[in-house]
Amino acid sequence: MIVLGIETSCDETSAALVKDGRLVLSNIIASQTEIHAPYGGVVPEIAARRHIEVIGYIVDRALDDAGLNLSDIDGIAVANGPGLTGALLVGLNYAKALSYANKKPLVGVHHIEGHVCANYLGGDLTPPFLSLVVSGGHTVILAVEGYDTYKVLGSTRDDAAGEAFDKVARLLGLGYPGGPIIDKLAREGRADAYPFPRAKVDGLDFSFSGLKTAVSQAINGTANATARYTKARKPKPDIAPSQDISTADIAASFQQAVVDVLVDKTLKACKQVGYSQVALAGGVACNHGLRSTMQAACDASGVELFMPQPIYCTDNAAMIAARGYYSLINGVVDGLELNAYSNKLV
């Protein structure tokens, strides 16, 4: 089965052709990073307008690169949420038009589930397994019980990890997108230079807003920046900047604080559900610190780790086509009344 995937949930316009949910025949991505960089983040209206301008060309490119015509495909999968509603509607309405005009079955794909399925592309991973999805908008631990069965074990209570990376990069004046910049800068710094807090949240949920605040206070020279994160009458570490502390040290210490929490919660979840396989997913899964630390922790725990190729970590249509394949082979089809939604966990 050959599935055409379409992805416009944020600021990437992407189309892909995937065979049997595993073999990528083409995967075209048009990024808007340079357009949004002057604003320090994605501007929803601008993103939607850009999707409108390029989506027809991107779909045609995907078909051409795969050497296929619309008559050759067996179904269309489109991301219909969560994401920016205006952006989602561009891809969704284009997919509906193709489906109607060419009499091809249509299926909506949950964006987070698409990220999980990036691990199927070119690989042999099969459920059940645990997945940590980390991106600019989501930080979620999922029990992947089957190809179309997902259970949320933990999620963020405030900022997603990727969002925290972007905000800290902005505080440091590093530009946008912040994740890749901090990841690169962190390799030049000391991860133990600042004792930034690791939020203690019950269960398997996450919280990164306090960490972001601690970084902000450190940058601004507040000597007792972590006071609110330590118990009364206990020593309060001084994280005020000094002359021998660099921006690279702040980046490295911040990144390590995020990575420690992500790895710790993931392995706790793995033990809780009794799974022996973990799959990373989402844009932050490209982070070298996360990949190396998670690999070492999984090796020490006897857990097998799967990580998508970097091109499949960020938003792309190949992962949407892969997830759509498993719906279509089970007879799941959506009608033209399919709508977009901005925020919903699986």
C-alpha positions as CSV (number, residue, x, y, z in Angstrom):
1,M,0.0,0.0,0.0
2,I,1.4,3.4,-1.0
3,V,0.2,6.3,1.2
4,L,0.5,10.0,0.4
5,G,1.2,11.9,3.7
6,I,0.7,15.6,4.2
7,E,1.9,17.6,7.2
8,T,1.3,21.3,7.9
9,S,0.8,21.4,11.7
10,C,3.3,24.2,12.3
11,D,5.9,25.8,10.1
12,E,7.0,22.9,7.9
13,T,5.1,22.2,4.7
14,S,5.7,18.5,3.9
15,A,4.5,15.8,1.6
16,A,5.8,12.2,1.3
17,L,5.1,8.8,-0.3
18,V,5.6,5.8,2.0
19,K,5.1,2.1,1.0
20,D,3.6,-0.3,3.6
21,G,4.3,2.1,6.5
22,R,8.1,1.5,6.3
23,L,9.7,2.3,3.0
24,V,10.1,6.0,2.2
25,L,9.7,6.7,-1.5
26,S,10.0,10.5,-1.1
27,N,9.8,13.0,1.6
28,I,9.8,16.7,0.8
29,I,10.0,19.4,3.5
30,A,9.7,23.2,3.0
31,S,10.9,24.9,6.2
32,Q,9.9,28.4,7.3
33,T,12.6,28.9,9.8
34,E,14.2,31.9,8.1
35,I,10.8,33.5,7.7
36,H,10.0,33.3,11.5
37,A,13.5,33.8,12.9
38,P,13.2,37.7,13.0
39,Y,10.1,37.2,15.3
40,G,11.8,34.8,17.7
41,G,9.1,32.2,17.1
42,V,6.4,31.0,14.7
43,V,3.8,33.5,13.8
44,P,0.6,31.5,13.1
45,E,-0.9,33.8,10.4
46,I,2.4,33.9,8.5
47,A,2.8,30.2,8.7
48,A,-0.7,29.5,7.3
49,R,-0.2,31.9,4.4
50,R,3.1,30.3,3.5
51,H,1.6,26.8,3.6
52,I,-1.0,28.0,1.1
53,E,1.7,29.3,-1.2
54,V,3.8,26.2,-1.4
55,I,1.6,23.1,-0.6
56,G,0.7,22.4,-4.2
57,Y,4.3,22.5,-5.3
58,I,5.5,20.3,-2.4
59,V,2.9,17.6,-3.1
60,D,3.8,17.6,-6.8
61,R,7.5,17.3,-5.9
62,A,6.9,14.4,-3.6
63,L,5.0,12.5,-6.4
64,D,7.7,13.4,-8.9
65,D,10.6,12.2,-6.6
66,A,8.8,8.9,-6.0
67,G,8.1,8.5,-9.8
68,L,4.3,8.2,-9.1
69,N,1.0,9.8,-10.1
70,L,-2.0,10.3,-7.9
71,S,-3.6,7.3,-9.6
72,D,-0.8,5.1,-8.1
73,I,-1.5,5.9,-4.5
74,D,-3.8,3.9,-2.3
75,G,-4.8,6.5,0.3
76,I,-4.1,9.9,1.8
77,A,-3.0,10.6,5.4
78,V,-3.0,14.1,6.7
79,A,-2.1,15.6,10.1
80,N,-5.2,17.2,11.5
81,G,-4.0,18.0,15.0
82,P,-2.7,19.0,17.4
83,G,-1.0,22.1,16.0
84,L,-1.8,25.6,14.8
85,T,-5.3,25.5,13.6
86,G,-4.9,27.8,10.6
87,A,-1.8,25.9,9.4
88,L,-3.5,22.5,9.9
89,L,-6.5,23.6,7.9
90,V,-4.3,24.3,4.8
91,G,-3.0,20.7,4.7
92,L,-6.3,19.2,5.7
93,N,-8.4,21.0,3.0
94,Y,-5.8,20.2,0.4
95,A,-5.9,16.5,1.3
96,K,-9.7,16.6,1.3
97,A,-9.7,18.0,-2.2
98,L,-7.3,15.4,-3.5
99,S,-9.3,12.6,-1.8
100,Y,-12.6,13.8,-3.3
101,A,-11.2,14.5,-6.8
102,N,-9.3,11.2,-7.1
103,K,-11.6,9.0,-5.1
104,K,-8.9,8.0,-2.6
105,P,-9.6,7.1,1.0
106,L,-8.7,9.8,3.5
107,V,-7.5,9.4,7.1
108,G,-6.6,12.0,9.7
109,V,-3.5,11.5,11.8
110,H,-2.7,12.6,15.3
111,H,0.5,14.6,15.1
112,I,2.1,13.0,18.2
113,E,1.3,9.5,17.0
114,G,3.0,10.5,13.7
115,H,6.1,11.3,15.6
116,V,6.1,7.9,17.3
117,C,5.7,6.2,13.9
118,A,8.8,7.9,12.6
119,N,10.6,5.0,14.3
120,Y,9.0,2.6,11.9
121,L,10.6,4.2,8.8
122,G,13.4,2.0,7.5
123,G,13.4,0.0,10.8
124,D,12.0,-3.1,12.3
125,L,10.5,-1.8,15.6
126,T,7.1,-3.3,16.5
127,P,4.8,-2.7,19.4
128,P,4.6,-2.9,22.3
129,F,7.2,-0.3,23.4
130,L,7.5,2.9,25.3
131,S,7.9,6.2,23.5
132,L,9.1,9.6,24.7
133,V,7.9,12.3,22.4
134,V,9.8,15.6,22.9
135,S,9.2,18.6,20.7
136,G,8.5,22.3,20.8
137,G,4.9,21.8,21.7
138,H,4.8,18.4,23.4
139,T,6.6,16.3,26.1
140,V,4.7,13.0,26.4
141,I,5.5,9.5,27.6
142,L,3.4,6.9,25.7
143,A,2.8,3.2,26.1
144,V,2.5,2.1,22.5
145,E,0.4,-1.0,23.0
146,G,-0.3,-1.5,19.3
147,Y,0.0,0.2,15.9
148,D,-3.2,2.1,16.7
149,T,-3.4,1.9,20.5
150,Y,-1.6,4.5,22.6
151,K,-1.8,5.2,26.3
152,V,-0.5,8.5,27.9
153,L,1.6,7.8,31.0
154,G,2.9,11.3,31.5
155,S,2.9,14.7,30.0
156,T,4.1,18.3,30.7
157,R,2.2,20.4,33.2
158,D,3.5,23.7,31.7
159,D,6.3,24.3,29.1
160,A,7.2,21.5,26.8
161,A,11.0,20.7,26.7
162,G,11.4,22.2,23.2
163,E,9.6,25.3,24.2
164,A,11.9,25.7,27.2
165,F,14.9,25.4,24.9
166,D,13.6,28.2,22.7
167,K,12.8,30.4,25.6
168,V,16.2,30.0,27.2
169,A,17.9,30.6,23.9
170,R,16.0,33.9,23.7
171,L,17.1,34.8,27.2
172,L,20.7,34.2,26.1
173,G,20.2,36.1,22.9
174,L,21.1,33.1,20.8
175,G,18.3,33.4,18.2
176,Y,15.7,31.0,16.9
177,P,15.2,28.1,16.7
178,G,16.9,27.7,20.1
179,G,17.1,23.9,20.4
180,P,19.9,23.3,17.8
181,I,21.8,26.4,18.9
182,I,21.9,25.4,22.6
183,D,22.7,21.8,21.7
184,K,25.8,23.0,19.8
185,L,26.8,25.5,22.4
186,A,26.4,23.0,25.2
187,R,29.3,20.9,23.8
188,E,31.6,23.8,24.6
189,G,30.4,24.3,28.2
190,R,30.4,22.5,31.6
191,A,27.2,20.7,32.5
192,D,27.9,21.1,36.2
193,A,28.7,24.8,36.1
194,Y,25.2,25.7,37.4
195,P,23.2,23.5,39.8
196,F,19.9,24.2,38.0
197,P,16.8,22.5,39.6
198,R,15.3,19.3,38.5
199,A,11.5,19.7,39.1
200,K,10.1,17.1,41.5
201,V,6.7,16.3,40.0
202,D,4.6,13.4,41.1
203,G,4.2,10.4,38.8
204,L,5.6,10.6,35.3
205,D,4.6,14.2,34.4
206,F,7.1,16.9,33.6
207,S,7.5,20.6,34.5
208,F,10.1,22.9,33.0
209,S,8.8,26.4,33.7
210,G,10.7,26.5,37.0
211,L,14.0,25.6,35.3
212,K,13.4,28.4,32.8
213,T,12.9,30.8,35.6
214,A,16.1,29.7,37.4
215,V,18.1,30.2,34.1
216,S,16.6,33.7,33.8
217,Q,17.5,34.6,37.3
218,A,21.1,33.2,36.8
219,I,21.5,35.3,33.7
220,N,20.2,38.4,35.6
221,G,22.7,37.8,38.4
222,T,20.3,36.7,41.2
223,A,22.4,35.1,43.9
224,N,19.6,33.1,45.5
225,A,18.0,32.0,42.2
226,T,17.2,28.5,43.3
227,A,15.8,29.5,46.8
228,R,12.2,28.7,45.8
229,Y,13.2,25.3,44.6
230,T,15.0,24.1,47.8
231,K,13.4,23.2,51.1
232,A,13.6,25.6,54.0
233,R,16.7,25.6,56.2
234,K,18.7,23.6,53.7
235,P,21.7,25.0,51.8
236,K,20.7,27.1,48.8
237,P,23.2,26.7,45.9
238,D,24.5,30.0,44.5
239,I,24.0,30.1,40.8
240,A,24.8,33.7,40.2
241,P,27.1,34.3,37.2
242,S,30.7,34.9,37.9
243,Q,33.5,36.0,35.6
244,D,34.6,32.4,34.9
245,I,31.2,31.2,33.9
246,S,30.3,31.5,30.2
247,T,27.2,31.4,28.1
248,A,28.2,27.9,27.0
249,D,28.2,26.8,30.6
250,I,24.7,28.1,31.1
251,A,23.6,26.3,28.0
252,A,25.3,23.0,29.0
253,S,23.9,23.2,32.6
254,F,20.4,23.9,31.3
255,Q,20.5,21.2,28.7
256,Q,21.7,18.6,31.2
257,A,18.9,19.6,33.7
258,V,16.3,18.9,30.9
259,V,18.0,15.7,29.8
260,D,18.3,14.3,33.3
261,V,14.6,14.6,33.9
262,L,13.6,13.2,30.5
263,V,15.8,10.2,30.9
264,D,14.9,9.5,34.5
265,K,11.1,9.7,33.9
266,T,11.4,7.5,30.7
267,L,13.2,4.7,32.5
268,K,10.9,4.9,35.4
269,A,7.9,4.5,33.0
270,C,9.7,1.6,31.2
271,K,10.0,-0.2,34.5
272,Q,6.5,0.6,35.5
273,V,4.9,-1.0,32.4
274,G,7.5,-3.7,32.0
275,Y,8.6,-2.8,28.4
276,S,12.1,-3.6,27.2
277,Q,12.1,-1.2,24.2
278,V,12.1,2.7,24.2
279,A,11.7,4.9,21.2
280,L,12.6,8.6,21.1
281,A,10.5,10.9,18.9
282,G,10.0,14.6,18.1
283,G,12.3,17.5,17.2
284,V,14.2,17.4,20.5
285,A,15.1,13.7,19.8
286,C,17.8,15.3,17.5
287,N,19.5,16.7,20.6
288,H,22.9,15.1,20.9
289,G,22.9,15.4,24.7
290,L,19.6,13.6,25.0
291,R,20.5,10.8,22.5
292,S,23.8,10.0,24.1
293,T,22.6,10.2,27.7
294,M,19.5,8.1,26.9
295,Q,21.6,5.5,25.1
296,A,23.9,5.1,28.0
297,A,21.1,4.9,30.5
298,C,19.2,2.3,28.4
299,D,22.4,0.3,27.9
300,A,22.9,0.2,31.7
301,S,19.3,-0.9,32.3
302,G,19.2,-3.5,29.6
303,V,16.7,-1.6,27.5
304,E,16.8,-1.4,23.7
305,L,16.7,2.2,22.4
306,F,15.3,3.2,19.0
307,M,15.9,6.7,17.6
308,P,14.7,8.0,14.2
309,Q,17.1,9.5,11.7
310,P,17.3,13.3,12.4
311,I,15.3,14.1,9.2
312,Y,12.4,12.1,10.7
313,C,12.6,13.7,14.1
314,T,11.4,17.1,13.0
315,D,7.9,17.6,11.5
316,N,7.7,15.6,8.2
317,A,5.0,13.9,6.1
318,A,6.7,10.5,6.0
319,M,5.8,9.9,9.6
320,I,2.2,11.0,8.9
321,A,2.0,8.5,6.0
322,A,3.4,5.7,8.2
323,R,0.8,6.3,10.9
324,G,-2.0,6.6,8.2
325,Y,-1.0,3.3,6.7
326,Y,-1.8,1.4,10.0
327,S,-5.2,3.1,10.1
328,L,-6.0,2.4,6.4
329,I,-5.1,-1.3,6.5
330,N,-7.5,-1.6,9.4
331,G,-10.3,0.0,7.5
332,V,-10.3,3.3,9.3
333,V,-11.4,6.1,6.9
334,D,-12.5,9.6,7.6
335,G,-15.1,11.6,5.6
336,L,-14.9,15.1,4.3
337,E,-16.3,16.4,7.6
338,L,-12.9,15.7,9.2
339,N,-11.8,18.8,11.1
340,A,-8.6,20.2,12.7
341,Y,-8.0,20.6,16.4
342,S,-5.4,22.6,18.1
343,N,-4.7,20.6,21.3
344,K,-5.5,17.1,22.3
345,L,-3.3,14.3,23.7
346,V,-3.7,10.9,22.1
